[in-house]
Amino acid sequence: MNRVSILEEKGSFRLMACDGRFAVVEARAGQVFGLPDDARVAATAPPTVPTASPPSPAGPARTRPAP
């Protein structure tokens, strides 16, 4: 059986390696959880910077109270 090594720990997250392959898991309450696929995409996606929309020429929007 191959040996699994923990390379780094930050909070409840662990970076693990085995035979040149890597994984990030979360260890909580005595259980180990893998990260969902979308977490990998979010980690590799470039950061987005929110842009402010220009002010409306009519001024701020007004809302009516609910009846």
N, C-alpha and C positions, 0 to 999 in steps of 0.2 A: 504494500500500500504506500502511496506517495505521501510525503509530509506537507502539510499546509502551514504556511508561516504568516503571522500577522506582522505586517511591515510598519503600520502606523495606526494610531488610535486618536480620534478627536471626538470627545463626547461619547455618544453611543455608537459612532460609526467606526468601522474597521476596514483598512485596506489589506487584503489578503492575497497571497501568491502561492501558486502550486504549478510546477513544471512550466514556468515561463508564462503562465496565464494569471490574470489578475481579476479581482472582484472586490466590490465595496458592499458590505453588509451592515446591518444595524442590529445590535444586540441589546434587547430590552427584556427585563423581567425573566431572565434565564432562557429566553428564546432568541433565535437568530433569524432575521428577516432579510431577504434580498430586496434590492431597490426595483421599482417598476421600470419598464422600458422607457417611459416618458421622462424619467429622471435623468437618464443618460442623454437624451436629446436636449433637455434644458441645460445640462452641464456643458455641452459642446456648442450650443447656439450662441451667437454673438449677443452681447447685452443690448437691450433696446433702451433708447432714451425717449421718454415721453415729451412730446412737443405741445406747447400751449397754442390753442387756436386764437386767432386774432379777435379782438373785441368786436362785437356787432355794432354797426353804425347806429342802430336803434337803441343801444344801451343794453343793460342787463335784462335777461328774460324775467318776466313776471309770471307767477302762477296764481291761480285762483284757489281760495280755500275750498276744501271738499265740502259738499252739501251736507 
